[in-house]
């Protein structure tokens, strides 16, 4: 019974932290997409795409952290890991795909893949800057 409750608690915290991070990433991505597309994009779909991307990204990073054995602070050795860098590349590709597929513009056309690349690049730059300053 204890392991079941631990699993439920872990899943709830995973979704909660992902949704908090997704809101911050959605604000950044929405601003970038509005600027790059020169057309309004739908914010709630931007949030949904960032939430899906964040859920997948947290699984990837947690998997790498468990594989590397860096599940407790300090996290600086994890940030220099070649496996984490490869995982971040995969995460960025997933982010571009999810943003491109899920975010429409206000005129019902899908955003361009290059716009999704730019949004992911800005979000990852901000996130990596925050991660390195906190580590």
C-alpha positions, 0 to 999 in steps of 0.5 A, a space after each residue: 500500500 505504501 508503494 502505491 501511495 508513493 507512486 500516486 504522490 509522485 505522479 501528482 507532483 510530476 503533473 503539478 511541477 510540469 504545469 507550473 513550468 509549462 505556464 512560464 515556458 508558455 508565456 515565453 513561447 507565446 511571446 516569441 511565436 507572436 513576434 516571429 509569426 507576425 500573427 496572434 497565436 492561441 495561448 491556451 494551445 501554447 500552454 497545452 503544447 508546453 505542458 506536454 513538452 514539459 511532461 516528456 522533458 521531465 521524464 527524460 531528464 529524470 531518467 538521465 539523472 537516475 541513470 547517472 546517479 545525480 538525484 540529490 544536490 549538487 547538480 553541477 556534475 549532471 549539467 556537464 554530463 554528455 548523456 544529459 546534453 544528448 537528452 536535451 537535444 532529444 528534448 528540443 526535437 520533441 519540443 519543436 514537434 509538439 509546438 509545431 503540431 499543437 499550436 495554431 495561429 489565430 487564422 487556423 493555420 499551423 505555425 511554421 516549423 522554423 517558428 517552433 524552433 525559435 520558440 524552443 531555442 529561446 525557452 531552452 536558453 532561458 531554462 538552461 540559464 536558470 538551471 546553471 545559475 541555480 546549480 
